[in-house]
């Protein structure tokens, strides 16, 4: 089965992935606090999307 290898990606795009990975944790924390304080459907959707993207990056599926 083919696994997406980050070393096949051009270096400038790899840098963007690292920046996105590093910025998703603080964004998720802020979104969790916002969802707890002011829950809405949009907040829950955004939180699920951020956690999903981070998990895809963490598992090297994206």
PQR file with spaces between the fields and no chain letter, atoms N, CA, C, O and H, PARSE charges and radii, in Angstrom:
ATOM       1  N    UNK     1       0.842   -1.179    0.000 -0.4000 1.5000
ATOM       2  CA   UNK     1       0.000    0.000    0.000 -0.0000 2.0000
ATOM       3  C    UNK     1       0.891    1.247    0.000  0.5500 1.7000
ATOM       4  O    UNK     1       1.892    1.308    0.713 -0.5500 1.4000
ATOM       5  N    UNK     2       0.515    2.222   -0.798 -0.4000 1.5000
ATOM       6  CA   UNK     2       1.299    3.454   -0.918 -0.0000 2.0000
ATOM       7  C    UNK     2       1.109    4.330    0.304  0.5500 1.7000
ATOM       8  O    UNK     2      -0.018    4.616    0.711 -0.5500 1.4000
ATOM       9  H    UNK     2      -0.299    2.173   -1.378  0.4000 1.0000
ATOM      10  N    UNK     3       2.211    4.749    0.880 -0.4000 1.5000
ATOM      11  CA   UNK     3       2.164    5.715    1.983 -0.0000 2.0000
ATOM      12  C    UNK     3       2.730    7.025    1.504  0.5500 1.7000
ATOM      13  O    UNK     3       3.758    7.066    0.827 -0.5500 1.4000
ATOM      14  H    UNK     3       3.126    4.517    0.549  0.4000 1.0000
ATOM      15  N    UNK     4       2.065    8.077    1.854 -0.4000 1.5000
ATOM      16  CA   UNK     4       2.511    9.404    1.461 -0.0000 2.0000
ATOM      17  C    UNK     4       3.806    9.727    2.206  0.5500 1.7000
ATOM      18  O    UNK     4       3.820    9.768    3.436 -0.5500 1.4000
ATOM      19  H    UNK     4       1.231    8.044    2.404  0.4000 1.0000
ATOM      20  N    UNK     5       4.865    9.949    1.483 -0.4000 1.5000
ATOM      21  CA   UNK     5       6.158   10.234    2.076 -0.0000 2.0000
ATOM      22  C    UNK     5       6.443   11.726    1.941  0.5500 1.7000
ATOM      23  O    UNK     5       6.392   12.280    0.843 -0.5500 1.4000
ATOM      24  H    UNK     5       4.853    9.915    0.483  0.4000 1.0000
ATOM      25  N    UNK     6       6.742   12.364    3.055 -0.4000 1.5000
ATOM      26  CA   UNK     6       6.969   13.814    3.030 -0.0000 2.0000
ATOM      27  C    UNK     6       8.229   14.195    2.270  0.5500 1.7000
ATOM      28  O    UNK     6       8.349   15.330    1.809 -0.5500 1.4000
ATOM      29  H    UNK     6       6.784   11.914    3.947  0.4000 1.0000
ATOM      30  N    UNK     7       9.159   13.281    2.132 -0.4000 1.5000
ATOM      31  CA   UNK     7      10.392   13.615    1.436 -0.0000 2.0000
ATOM      32  C    UNK     7      10.205   13.654   -0.070  0.5500 1.7000
ATOM      33  O    UNK     7      11.097   14.112   -0.784 -0.5500 1.4000
ATOM      34  H    UNK     7       9.063   12.359    2.506  0.4000 1.0000
ATOM      35  N    UNK     8       9.081   13.191   -0.567 -0.4000 1.5000
ATOM      36  CA   UNK     8       8.768   13.310   -1.988 -0.0000 2.0000
ATOM      37  C    UNK     8       8.198   14.682   -2.323  0.5500 1.7000
ATOM      38  O    UNK     8       8.171   15.082   -3.487 -0.5500 1.4000
ATOM      39  H    UNK     8       8.356   12.818    0.013  0.4000 1.0000
ATOM      40  N    UNK     9       7.751   15.390   -1.316 -0.4000 1.5000
ATOM      41  CA   UNK     9       7.166   16.714   -1.503 -0.0000 2.0000
ATOM      42  C    UNK     9       8.300   17.726   -1.666  0.5500 1.7000
ATOM      43  O    UNK     9       9.327   17.600   -1.000 -0.5500 1.4000
ATOM      44  H    UNK     9       7.773   15.065   -0.371  0.4000 1.0000
ATOM      45  N    UNK    10       8.139   18.725   -2.535 -0.4000 1.5000
ATOM      46  CA   UNK    10       9.179   19.758   -2.655 -0.0000 2.0000
ATOM      47  C    UNK    10       9.434   20.457   -1.309  0.5500 1.7000
ATOM      48  O    UNK    10       8.519   20.589   -0.496 -0.5500 1.4000
ATOM      49  H    UNK    10       7.305   18.828   -3.077  0.4000 1.0000
ATOM      50  N    UNK    11      10.667   20.899   -1.076 -0.4000 1.5000
ATOM      51  CA   UNK    11      11.038   21.458    0.236 -0.0000 2.0000
ATOM      52  C    UNK    11      10.181   22.637    0.683  0.5500 1.7000
ATOM      53  O    UNK    11       9.874   22.755    1.869 -0.5500 1.4000
ATOM      54  H    UNK    11      11.411   20.792   -1.736  0.4000 1.0000
ATOM      55  N    UNK    12       9.787   23.516   -0.245 -0.4000 1.5000
ATOM      56  CA   UNK    12       9.006   24.677    0.189 -0.0000 2.0000
ATOM      57  C    UNK    12       7.619   24.262    0.676  0.5500 1.7000
ATOM      58  O    UNK    12       7.080   24.880    1.594 -0.5500 1.4000
ATOM      59  H    UNK    12      10.036   23.421   -1.209  0.4000 1.0000
ATOM      60  N    UNK    13       7.035   23.227    0.075 -0.4000 1.5000
ATOM      61  CA   UNK    13       5.739   22.755    0.548 -0.0000 2.0000
ATOM      62  C    UNK    13       5.872   21.998    1.859  0.5500 1.7000
ATOM      63  O    UNK    13       4.963   22.018    2.690 -0.5500 1.4000
ATOM      64  H    UNK    13       7.473   22.725   -0.671  0.4000 1.0000
ATOM      65  N    UNK    14       7.006   21.330    2.044 -0.4000 1.5000
ATOM      66  CA   UNK    14       7.267   20.647    3.306 -0.0000 2.0000
ATOM      67  C    UNK    14       7.341   21.652    4.450  0.5500 1.7000
ATOM      68  O    UNK    14       6.865   21.383    5.553 -0.5500 1.4000
ATOM      69  H    UNK    14       7.744   21.314    1.369  0.4000 1.0000
ATOM      70  N    UNK    15       7.941   22.817    4.180 -0.4000 1.5000
ATOM      71  CA   UNK    15       8.005   23.868    5.202 -0.0000 2.0000
ATOM      72  C    UNK    15       6.611   24.354    5.569  0.5500 1.7000
ATOM      73  O    UNK    15       6.335   24.622    6.738 -0.5500 1.4000
ATOM      74  H    UNK    15       8.327   23.035    3.284  0.4000 1.0000
ATOM      75  N    UNK    16       5.727   24.472    4.577 -0.4000 1.5000
ATOM      76  CA   UNK    16       4.353   24.879    4.853 -0.0000 2.0000
ATOM      77  C    UNK    16       3.639   23.848    5.724  0.5500 1.7000
ATOM      78  O    UNK    16       2.880   24.218    6.620 -0.5500 1.4000
ATOM      79  H    UNK    16       5.951   24.254    3.627  0.4000 1.0000
ATOM      80  N    UNK    17       3.872   22.574    5.476 -0.4000 1.5000
ATOM      81  CA   UNK    17       3.259   21.533    6.299 -0.0000 2.0000
ATOM      82  C    UNK    17       3.740   21.620    7.742  0.5500 1.7000
ATOM      83  O    UNK    17       2.949   21.440    8.669 -0.5500 1.4000
ATOM      84  H    UNK    17       4.489   22.273    4.748  0.4000 1.0000
ATOM      85  N    UNK    18       5.023   21.892    7.942 -0.4000 1.5000
ATOM      86  CA   UNK    18       5.563   22.016    9.298 -0.0000 2.0000
ATOM      87  C    UNK    18       4.947   23.221   10.003  0.5500 1.7000
ATOM      88  O    UNK    18       4.596   23.142   11.180 -0.5500 1.4000
ATOM      89  H    UNK    18       5.665   22.038    7.189  0.4000 1.0000
ATOM      90  N    UNK    19       4.816   24.325    9.290 -0.4000 1.5000
ATOM      91  CA   UNK    19       4.204   25.524    9.874 -0.0000 2.0000
ATOM      92  C    UNK    19       2.749   25.260   10.244  0.5500 1.7000
ATOM      93  O    UNK    19       2.301   25.659   11.319 -0.5500 1.4000
ATOM      94  H    UNK    19       5.101   24.389    8.333  0.4000 1.0000
ATOM      95  N    UNK    20       2.018   24.599    9.372 -0.4000 1.5000
ATOM      96  CA   UNK    20       0.619   24.274    9.654 -0.0000 2.0000
ATOM      97  C    UNK    20       0.523   23.338   10.851  0.5500 1.7000
ATOM      98  O    UNK    20      -0.328   23.528   11.720 -0.5500 1.4000
ATOM      99  H    UNK    20       2.382   24.275    8.499  0.4000 1.0000
ATOM     100  N    UNK    21       1.392   22.325   10.903 -0.4000 1.5000
ATOM     101  CA   UNK    21       1.380   21.392   12.023 -0.0000 2.0000
ATOM     102  C    UNK    21       1.625   22.092   13.346  0.5500 1.7000
ATOM     103  O    UNK    21       0.942   21.827   14.335 -0.5500 1.4000
ATOM     104  H    UNK    21       2.083   22.171   10.197  0.4000 1.0000
ATOM     105  N    UNK    22       2.604   22.986   13.360 -0.4000 1.5000
ATOM     106  CA   UNK    22       2.942   23.681   14.604 -0.0000 2.0000
ATOM     107  C    UNK    22       1.872   24.674   15.028  0.5500 1.7000
ATOM     108  O    UNK    22       1.715   24.925   16.223 -0.5500 1.4000
ATOM     109  H    UNK    22       3.159   23.201   12.557  0.4000 1.0000
ATOM     110  N    UNK    23       1.139   25.242   14.093 -0.4000 1.5000
ATOM     111  CA   UNK    23       0.135   26.230   14.457 -0.0000 2.0000
ATOM     112  C    UNK    23      -1.214   25.601   14.787  0.5500 1.7000
ATOM     113  O    UNK    23      -2.072   26.275   15.356 -0.5500 1.4000
ATOM     114  H    UNK    23       1.267   25.038   13.122  0.4000 1.0000
ATOM     115  N    UNK    24      -1.429   24.335   14.449 -0.4000 1.5000
ATOM     116  CA   UNK    24      -2.722   23.718   14.718 -0.0000 2.0000
ATOM     117  C    UNK    24      -2.970   23.459   16.201  0.5500 1.7000
ATOM     118  O    UNK    24      -4.116   23.527   16.645 -0.5500 1.4000
ATOM     119  H    UNK    24      -0.732   23.787   13.986  0.4000 1.0000
ATOM     120  N    UNK    25      -1.936   23.166   16.973 -0.4000 1.5000
ATOM     121  CA   UNK    25      -2.124   22.905   18.410 -0.0000 2.0000
ATOM     122  C    UNK    25      -2.669   24.140   19.135  0.5500 1.7000
ATOM     123  O    UNK    25      -3.672   24.021   19.838 -0.5500 1.4000
ATOM     124  H    UNK    25      -1.005   23.110   16.612  0.4000 1.0000
ATOM     125  N    UNK    26      -2.050   25.327   18.995 -0.4000 1.5000
ATOM     126  CA   UNK    26      -2.631   26.504   19.655 -0.0000 2.0000
ATOM     127  C    UNK    26      -4.031   26.848   19.137  0.5500 1.7000
ATOM     128  O    UNK    26      -4.893   27.271   19.907 -0.5500 1.4000
ATOM     129  H    UNK    26      -1.236   25.424   18.424  0.4000 1.0000
ATOM     130  N    UNK    27      -4.250   26.669   17.852 -0.4000 1.5000
ATOM     131  CA   UNK    27      -5.584   26.943   17.300 -0.0000 2.0000
ATOM     132  C    UNK    27      -6.607   25.989   17.901  0.5500 1.7000
ATOM     133  O    UNK    27      -7.719   26.403   18.228 -0.5500 1.4000
ATOM     134  H    UNK    27      -3.550   26.325   17.226  0.4000 1.0000
ATOM     135  N    UNK    28      -6.245   24.713   18.053 -0.4000 1.5000
ATOM     136  CA   UNK    28      -7.159   23.745   18.664 -0.0000 2.0000
ATOM     137  C    UNK    28      -7.456   24.092   20.122  0.5500 1.7000
ATOM     138  O    UNK    28      -8.592   23.961   20.577 -0.5500 1.4000
ATOM     139  H    UNK    28      -5.341   24.377   17.787  0.4000 1.0000
ATOM     140  N    UNK    29      -6.439   24.532   20.845 -0.4000 1.5000
ATOM     141  CA   UNK    29      -6.647   24.889   22.255 -0.0000 2.0000
ATOM     142  C    UNK    29      -7.598   26.075   22.366  0.5500 1.7000
ATOM     143  O    UNK    29      -8.514   26.062   23.188 -0.5500 1.4000
ATOM     144  H    UNK    29      -5.516   24.639   20.475  0.4000 1.0000
ATOM     145  N    UNK    30      -7.385   27.095   21.545 -0.4000 1.5000
ATOM     146  CA   UNK    30      -8.283   28.254   21.553 -0.0000 2.0000
ATOM     147  C    UNK    30      -9.693   27.834   21.155  0.5500 1.7000
ATOM     148  O    UNK    30     -10.667   28.317   21.732 -0.5500 1.4000
ATOM     149  H    UNK    30      -6.641   27.105   20.877  0.4000 1.0000
ATOM     150  N    UNK    31      -9.812   26.947   20.185 -0.4000 1.5000
ATOM     151  CA   UNK    31     -11.123   26.510   19.729 -0.0000 2.0000
ATOM     152  C    UNK    31     -11.831   25.678   20.796  0.5500 1.7000
ATOM     153  O    UNK    31     -13.052   25.757   20.927 -0.5500 1.4000
ATOM     154  H    UNK    31      -9.020   26.555   19.717  0.4000 1.0000
ATOM     155  N    UNK    32     -11.080   24.882   21.561 -0.4000 1.5000
ATOM     156  CA   UNK    32     -11.688   24.110   22.659 -0.0000 2.0000
ATOM     157  C    UNK    32     -12.246   25.055   23.709  0.5500 1.7000
ATOM     158  O    UNK    32     -13.366   24.865   24.184 -0.5500 1.4000
ATOM     159  H    UNK    32     -10.087   24.818   21.454  0.4000 1.0000
ATOM     160  N    UNK    33     -11.472   26.074   24.076 -0.4000 1.5000
ATOM     161  CA   UNK    33     -11.938   27.046   25.072 -0.0000 2.0000
ATOM     162  C    UNK    33     -13.176   27.776   24.552  0.5500 1.7000
ATOM     163  O    UNK    33     -14.143   27.970   25.288 -0.5500 1.4000
ATOM     164  H    UNK    33     -10.562   26.228   23.691  0.4000 1.0000
ATOM     165  N    UNK    34     -13.140   28.172   23.303 -0.4000 1.5000
ATOM     166  CA   UNK    34     -14.282   28.868   22.718 -0.0000 2.0000
ATOM     167  C    UNK    34     -15.519   27.967   22.667  0.5500 1.7000
ATOM     168  O    UNK    34     -16.634   28.428   22.911 -0.5500 1.4000
ATOM     169  H    UNK    34     -12.354   28.014   22.706  0.4000 1.0000
ATOM     170  N    UNK    35     -15.323   26.689   22.350 -0.4000 1.5000
ATOM     171  CA   UNK    35     -16.447   25.757   22.280 -0.0000 2.0000
ATOM     172  C    UNK    35     -17.036   25.513   23.667  0.5500 1.7000
ATOM     173  O    UNK    35     -18.251   25.372   23.808 -0.5500 1.4000
ATOM     174  H    UNK    35     -14.417   26.315   22.152  0.4000 1.0000
ATOM     175  N    UNK    36     -16.191   25.462   24.685 -0.4000 1.5000
ATOM     176  CA   UNK    36     -16.690   25.263   26.048 -0.0000 2.0000
ATOM     177  C    UNK    36     -17.450   26.488   26.531  0.5500 1.7000
ATOM     178  O    UNK    36     -18.495   26.354   27.168 -0.5500 1.4000
ATOM     179  H    UNK    36     -15.204   25.577   24.571  0.4000 1.0000
ATOM     180  N    UNK    37     -16.940   27.683   26.238 -0.4000 1.5000
ATOM     181  CA   UNK    37     -17.579   28.906   26.727 -0.0000 2.0000
ATOM     182  C    UNK    37     -18.815   29.290   25.917  0.5500 1.7000
ATOM     183  O    UNK    37     -19.842   29.651   26.491 -0.5500 1.4000
ATOM     184  H    UNK    37     -16.090   27.791   25.721  0.4000 1.0000
ATOM     185  N    UNK    38     -18.724   29.217   24.608 -0.4000 1.5000
ATOM     186  CA   UNK    38     -19.827   29.628   23.731 -0.0000 2.0000
ATOM     187  C    UNK    38     -20.105   28.515   22.710  0.5500 1.7000
ATOM     188  O    UNK    38     -19.718   28.631   21.547 -0.5500 1.4000
ATOM     189  H    UNK    38     -17.889   28.924   24.143  0.4000 1.0000
ATOM     190  N    UNK    39     -20.769   27.447   23.143 -0.4000 1.5000
ATOM     191  CA   UNK    39     -20.959   26.323   22.210 -0.0000 2.0000
ATOM     192  C    UNK    39     -21.939   26.671   21.087  0.5500 1.7000
ATOM     193  O    UNK    39     -23.015   27.222   21.318 -0.5500 1.4000
ATOM     194  H    UNK    39     -21.083   27.353   24.088  0.4000 1.0000
ATOM     195  N    UNK    40     -21.533   26.337   19.885 -0.4000 1.5000
ATOM     196  CA   UNK    40     -22.415   26.464   18.731 -0.0000 2.0000
ATOM     197  C    UNK    40     -22.030   25.381   17.733  0.5500 1.7000
ATOM     198  O    UNK    40     -20.986   24.743   17.866 -0.5500 1.4000
ATOM     199  H    UNK    40     -20.658   25.890   19.697  0.4000 1.0000
ATOM     200  N    UNK    41     -22.860   25.184   16.757 -0.4000 1.5000
ATOM     201  CA   UNK    41     -22.596   24.167   15.755 -0.0000 2.0000
ATOM     202  C    UNK    41     -21.336   24.493   14.959  0.5500 1.7000
ATOM     203  O    UNK    41     -20.544   23.602   14.650 -0.5500 1.4000
ATOM     204  H    UNK    41     -23.709   25.702   16.648  0.4000 1.0000
ATOM     205  N    UNK    42     -21.154   25.753   14.631 -0.4000 1.5000
ATOM     206  CA   UNK    42     -19.969   26.157   13.874 -0.0000 2.0000
ATOM     207  C    UNK    42     -18.691   25.883   14.657  0.5500 1.7000
ATOM     208  O    UNK    42     -17.709   25.405   14.090 -0.5500 1.4000
ATOM     209  H    UNK    42     -21.797   26.477   14.882  0.4000 1.0000
ATOM     210  N    UNK    43     -18.693   26.184   15.972 -0.4000 1.5000
ATOM     211  CA   UNK    43     -17.510   25.932   16.798 -0.0000 2.0000
ATOM     212  C    UNK    43     -17.173   24.452   16.860  0.5500 1.7000
ATOM     213  O    UNK    43     -16.004   24.075   16.781 -0.5500 1.4000
ATOM     214  H    UNK    43     -19.491   26.572   16.434  0.4000 1.0000
ATOM     215  N    UNK    44     -18.186   23.618   17.000 -0.4000 1.5000
ATOM     216  CA   UNK    44     -17.941   22.175   17.054 -0.0000 2.0000
ATOM     217  C    UNK    44     -17.444   21.649   15.710  0.5500 1.7000
ATOM     218  O    UNK    44     -16.592   20.763   15.664 -0.5500 1.4000
ATOM     219  H    UNK    44     -19.136   23.925   17.064  0.4000 1.0000
ATOM     220  N    UNK    45     -17.975   22.194   14.623 -0.4000 1.5000
ATOM     221  CA   UNK    45     -17.521   21.791   13.292 -0.0000 2.0000
ATOM     222  C    UNK    45     -16.062   22.198   13.077  0.5500 1.7000
ATOM     223  O    UNK    45     -15.266   21.408   12.568 -0.5500 1.4000
ATOM     224  H    UNK    45     -18.668   22.914   14.661  0.4000 1.0000
ATOM     225  N    UNK    46     -15.712   23.424   13.461 -0.4000 1.5000
ATOM     226  CA   UNK    46     -14.329   23.888   13.315 -0.0000 2.0000
ATOM     227  C    UNK    46     -13.373   23.059   14.166  0.5500 1.7000
ATOM     228  O    UNK    46     -12.284   22.703   13.714 -0.5500 1.4000
ATOM     229  H    UNK    46     -16.358   24.065   13.874  0.4000 1.0000
ATOM     230  N    UNK    47     -13.780   22.751   15.398 -0.4000 1.5000
ATOM     231  CA   UNK    47     -12.931   21.945   16.271 -0.0000 2.0000
ATOM     232  C    UNK    47     -12.717   20.552   15.680  0.5500 1.7000
ATOM     233  O    UNK    47     -11.597   20.042   15.686 -0.5500 1.4000
ATOM     234  H    UNK    47     -14.664   23.040   15.765  0.4000 1.0000
ATOM     235  N    UNK    48     -13.769   19.943   15.177 -0.4000 1.5000
ATOM     236  CA   UNK    48     -13.641   18.620   14.561 -0.0000 2.0000
ATOM     237  C    UNK    48     -12.744   18.686   13.327  0.5500 1.7000
ATOM     238  O    UNK    48     -11.952   17.774   13.088 -0.5500 1.4000
ATOM     239  H    UNK    48     -14.679   20.358   15.172  0.4000 1.0000
ATOM     240  N    UNK    49     -12.863   19.750   12.550 -0.4000 1.5000
ATOM     241  CA   UNK    49     -12.039   19.891   11.361 -0.0000 2.0000
ATOM     242  C    UNK    49     -10.560   20.061   11.736  0.5500 1.7000
ATOM     243  O    UNK    49      -9.696   19.428   11.128 -0.5500 1.4000
ATOM     244  H    UNK    49     -13.506   20.491   12.745  0.4000 1.0000
ATOM     245  N    UNK    50     -10.261   20.903   12.723 -0.4000 1.5000
ATOM     246  CA   UNK    50      -8.878   21.116   13.140 -0.0000 2.0000
ATOM     247  C    UNK    50      -8.273   19.835   13.711  0.5500 1.7000
ATOM     248  O    UNK    50      -7.130   19.499   13.402 -0.5500 1.4000
ATOM     249  H    UNK    50     -10.963   21.418   13.216  0.4000 1.0000
ATOM     250  N    UNK    51      -9.025   19.129   14.532 -0.4000 1.5000
ATOM     251  CA   UNK    51      -8.519   17.882   15.111 -0.0000 2.0000
ATOM     252  C    UNK    51      -8.327   16.840   14.011  0.5500 1.7000
ATOM     253  O    UNK    51      -7.358   16.082   14.045 -0.5500 1.4000
ATOM     254  H    UNK    51      -9.953   19.402   14.783  0.4000 1.0000
ATOM     255  N    UNK    52      -9.226   16.794   13.049 -0.4000 1.5000
ATOM     256  CA   UNK    52      -9.088   15.856   11.935 -0.0000 2.0000
ATOM     257  C    UNK    52      -7.866   16.148   11.085  0.5500 1.7000
ATOM     258  O    UNK    52      -7.133   15.229   10.719 -0.5500 1.4000
ATOM     259  H    UNK    52     -10.014   17.410   13.022  0.4000 1.0000
ATOM     260  N    UNK    53      -7.636   17.408   10.767 -0.4000 1.5000
ATOM     261  CA   UNK    53      -6.461   17.774    9.970 -0.0000 2.0000
ATOM     262  C    UNK    53      -5.186   17.472   10.736  0.5500 1.7000
ATOM     263  O    UNK    53      -4.219   16.976   10.158 -0.5500 1.4000
ATOM     264  H    UNK    53      -8.231   18.154   11.064  0.4000 1.0000
ATOM     265  N    UNK    54      -5.171   17.767   12.036 -0.4000 1.5000
ATOM     266  CA   UNK    54      -3.971   17.481   12.820 -0.0000 2.0000
ATOM     267  C    UNK    54      -3.714   15.982   12.898  0.5500 1.7000
ATOM     268  O    UNK    54      -2.568   15.543   12.800 -0.5500 1.4000
ATOM     269  H    UNK    54      -5.956   18.170   12.506  0.4000 1.0000
ATOM     270  N    UNK    55      -4.762   15.200   13.072 -0.4000 1.5000
ATOM     271  CA   UNK    55      -4.559   13.752   13.144 -0.0000 2.0000
ATOM     272  C    UNK    55      -4.082   13.195   11.808  0.5500 1.7000
ATOM     273  O    UNK    55      -3.274   12.267   11.787 -0.5500 1.4000
ATOM     274  H    UNK    55      -5.693   15.556   13.152  0.4000 1.0000
ATOM     275  N    UNK    56      -4.564   13.741   10.693 -0.4000 1.5000
ATOM     276  CA   UNK    56      -4.066   13.327    9.378 -0.0000 2.0000
ATOM     277  C    UNK    56      -2.593   13.672    9.208  0.5500 1.7000
ATOM     278  O    UNK    56      -1.823   12.873    8.674 -0.5500 1.4000
ATOM     279  H    UNK    56      -5.221   14.495   10.710  0.4000 1.0000
ATOM     280  N    UNK    57      -2.201   14.856    9.658 -0.4000 1.5000
ATOM     281  CA   UNK    57      -0.790   15.241    9.581 -0.0000 2.0000
ATOM     282  C    UNK    57       0.075   14.399   10.518  0.5500 1.7000
ATOM     283  O    UNK    57       1.194   14.019   10.172 -0.5500 1.4000
ATOM     284  H    UNK    57      -2.826   15.504   10.091  0.4000 1.0000
ATOM     285  N    UNK    58      -0.451   14.116   11.696 -0.4000 1.5000
ATOM     286  CA   UNK    58       0.301   13.334   12.676 -0.0000 2.0000
ATOM     287  C    UNK    58       0.533   11.900   12.206  0.5500 1.7000
ATOM     288  O    UNK    58       1.596   11.324   12.438 -0.5500 1.4000
ATOM     289  H    UNK    58      -1.359   14.424   11.978  0.4000 1.0000
ATOM     290  N    UNK    59      -0.473   11.332   11.544 -0.4000 1.5000
ATOM     291  CA   UNK    59      -0.369    9.953   11.060 -0.0000 2.0000
ATOM     292  C    UNK    59       0.269    9.870    9.680  0.5500 1.7000
ATOM     293  O    UNK    59       0.334    8.785    9.102 -0.5500 1.4000
ATOM     294  H    UNK    59      -1.337   11.800   11.355  0.4000 1.0000
ATOM     295  N    UNK    60       0.738   10.981    9.144 -0.4000 1.5000
ATOM     296  CA   UNK    60       1.364   11.061    7.814 -0.0000 2.0000
ATOM     297  C    UNK    60       0.439   10.591    6.704  0.5500 1.7000
ATOM     298  O    UNK    60       0.889    9.973    5.739 -0.5500 1.4000
ATOM     299  H    UNK    60       0.686   11.862    9.614  0.4000 1.0000
ATOM     300  N    UNK    61      -0.824   10.874    6.830 -0.4000 1.5000
ATOM     301  CA   UNK    61      -1.774   10.530    5.770 -0.0000 2.0000
ATOM     302  C    UNK    61      -2.033   11.708    4.853  0.5500 1.7000
ATOM     303  O    UNK    61      -2.673   11.558    3.813 -0.5500 1.4000
ATOM     304  H    UNK    61      -1.190   11.376    7.614  0.4000 1.0000
ATOM     305  N    UNK    62      -1.543   12.871    5.228 -0.4000 1.5000
ATOM     306  CA   UNK    62      -1.725   14.071    4.397 -0.0000 2.0000
ATOM     307  C    UNK    62      -0.377   14.670    4.093  0.5500 1.7000
ATOM     308  O    UNK    62      -0.295   15.688    3.406 -0.5500 1.4000
ATOM     309  H    UNK    62      -1.023   12.993    6.073  0.4000 1.0000
